[in-house]
Amino acid sequence: MDALWLGIAADQLVDGYEAPFYKADREAEYRQAHAVFAERLQQAQAVQQKDGDV
């Protein structure tokens, strides 16, 4: 895999970088983070309701 895949010239790569580069799947990461956040929010709301804070 060459540096053009990254959108940069080969001479701009930092010494030590080698293929394969990792291409992040942002949509999957955001969906996973949202699921964790939603679960934590639901748990916090349940505690507040139980304690009568809401």
C-alpha positions as CSV (number, residue, x, y, z in Angstrom):
1,M,0.0,0.0,0.0
2,D,1.4,3.4,-0.9
3,A,1.3,6.8,0.7
4,L,-1.1,8.1,-2.0
5,W,-3.8,6.0,-0.3
6,L,-3.4,8.3,2.7
7,G,-3.6,11.4,0.5
8,I,0.0,12.4,1.1
9,A,3.2,12.1,-0.8
10,A,5.6,9.2,0.0
11,D,8.3,11.7,1.1
12,Q,6.0,13.1,3.8
13,L,5.7,9.8,5.7
14,V,7.3,9.7,9.1
15,D,10.2,7.3,9.3
16,G,9.0,4.0,10.8
17,Y,5.5,3.9,9.2
18,E,4.8,0.8,7.2
19,A,1.8,-0.7,5.5
20,P,-0.8,-1.9,6.3
21,F,-2.4,1.3,7.6
22,Y,-5.5,1.0,9.6
23,K,-8.6,2.6,8.1
24,A,-11.0,3.5,10.8
25,D,-14.7,2.6,10.5
26,R,-16.1,5.8,12.2
27,E,-19.7,4.9,11.7
28,A,-19.3,1.6,13.6
29,E,-17.3,3.3,16.3
30,Y,-19.9,6.1,16.8
31,R,-22.7,3.5,16.9
32,Q,-20.9,1.5,19.5
33,A,-20.1,4.6,21.6
34,H,-23.8,5.8,21.4
35,A,-25.0,2.4,22.6
36,V,-22.7,2.6,25.6
37,F,-23.8,6.2,26.3
38,A,-27.5,5.3,26.0
39,E,-27.1,2.4,28.4
40,R,-25.3,4.6,31.0
41,L,-27.9,7.3,30.6
42,Q,-30.7,4.8,31.1
43,Q,-29.0,3.4,34.3
44,A,-28.5,6.9,35.7
45,Q,-32.1,7.8,35.0
46,A,-33.3,4.7,36.7
47,V,-31.3,5.5,39.8
48,Q,-32.7,9.1,39.9
49,Q,-36.2,7.8,39.6
50,K,-35.6,5.2,42.3
51,D,-34.2,7.9,44.6
52,G,-37.0,10.4,43.8
53,D,-34.6,13.0,42.3
54,V,-36.6,13.4,39.2
